[in-house]
């Protein structure tokens, strides 16, 4: 459970804070409130009733505090008593946090700190609270240090953390010194700093003194906290409709708000639609009860009713049961299928802790892992987890990670990357798929120059991207934007902090150092940019021309006593037979005849295919036919063949349901040839898409 916390913000509202700094382009008060609003919004986002806030303003036009009758407490107002801060409190506070028009003495800063300390003492009493006073000022008002020791003593006695942030305060450690500083402000800085340092005496570290510029810079850094893993997600808009302003920045998000005069909570609405050309907009609404679940079986979706599904549900009870053990050296890291979790003994059950400790030490000593059957909820499918022992000096646990069942493991064989083997078994040393020695040398050099461990050469940090500095951009950016939007509902969103975008691109110094090597590598690898206008277009291949310039085929044909009868395309070697037949064609009828024979071969392959064994071969044949008919400028022949093949598949005449073969054809994009690929057809992209997916 999070600790209870009470924070009082003491804000300087003097007229001097209306000054606009030429480099910042905003008033000093608005600059200071950048930090205050972010801190308040961060507290509000937790939603904890035990995390309370109070606000005190000094150098105000009026006086409103519990010590108003005493001397020295004029022009100090309690703008918000200590309480849980909500959106209404923030809106009310924004209206009063403006620079005062009053000039002159009054509104002593130390007296304002006394008011804040008194508020905390009255609210927290002797209860266990983290107590904070945060003071923001430009140091140009009245700071009477008489009796300052008493204030410091009270702060130390109550254990209050005092943080003082000054607008343009000098800070040598941060590297900021204000040039031409007003002597009165310089004197006040020293007095305030002395008070803060007094809070750190006696072994206590209760005071922090710094410049506001550093504090605002630190706002961009994510705030880390220890939470349960399942809570490490971006906040959802289910509790506050003020986040709708954030969602409205994204035009792809549709939010439906149910009007509720007294409540601003969001309500979820869900609708189910199917395609229907007769319905308005081409979509028809259906009820959830009209739908059935579907499961993927290969590329086919198999529907299953709720009644049938109930039969398939395995009745299980929650539990963790060890089913076996495996030596550490037998386990492969790629077996891990999930994030890791830890199992520890219950705090209030020492007997269970001792038993678990015995198992942990036994696994550690035997260098083994345990395999266990895990069921997280009733009637939930069991999973197999691996339990690994972890022993530290003062901590021990079991680390569990999900692993696959035997049926989940698939073995695939891929050709080696470092060699090319021919069909006869010969190993080739030179091939277009194999890198040359120069390419290997340049790649090695390029990898060395892009080594992130060398990105900070000459700097203070040995590593470029440490684990502690690589944050989740989605999580922390959303949190920052939500805090901003709560305070500024109508202003545009600020840019993302540099620390969140630092690692979305390589370091510039490495890119510059590796530029020459990369250029040489591109030249050695013969990498060429493809013109986007011709990408994906099929081009006719130029036939090889003999050095003599003679038409060899014509000579051989004329020399033959009689033209041999053209052989039919066989199903055992269809692609070479098809290409040979095209080379001897004399007119369009020969091309159409070759297409008919190939259609018959395709039907035979599909009809007698054992499951999907021949589907890849069918796609390979179609790809060759598509390329060849485009080259011969007769795309209509291919389109007729494909239309006939689809008709045979859809009708079920090829030994039952063979729609998975059509799915393979879709996946390989072997649809109709369009007029964008050849001027000899009138098929546009829409017609081709409808034919392929309709």
Protein Blocks (a to p, Z undefined) as FASTA:
>chain_A
ZZdddddddddfbfklmpccfklopafklmmmmmmmmmmmmmmmnopaklccddddehif
bdcdfklmpghiahiacfbdcddddfklmmmmmmmmccdfbeceejifklmmmmmmmmmm
mmnmmaccddddddddehlaccdfehklmmmmmmmmnopacddddehiacfknopacehi
afklmmmmmmmmmmmmmmmgghiafbccddfklmmmmmmpccdddddfklmccddfklbc
klmmmmmmpmkbccdddddfkbcbdcdddddddddfkbghhiacddfklpccdddehjac
cdddfklmmmmpccddeddddfbdcdfklpcfklpcbdcddddddfklmklmmmmmmmmm
mmmmnopaddddddfbghiacddddddddddfkbccddddddddfklpccdddddfkbcc
dfkopacfbdfkbccfklmmmmmmmmmmmpmklmmgoiabfbfbdfklmccfklmmmmmm
mmmmmmmmmbccddddfklmmmmcccfklmmmmmmmmmmmmmmnopacddfklgoiacdd
dddddfklpafklmmmmmpmbdcddddddfklmmlmmmmmmmmpcbfklmmmmmmmmmmm
mmmmmmmpghjlmmmmmmmmmmmmmmmmmmnopaklmmmmmmmmmmmmmnopngpaaklm
mmmmmmnopaccdfklockbcbdfklmmmmmmZZ
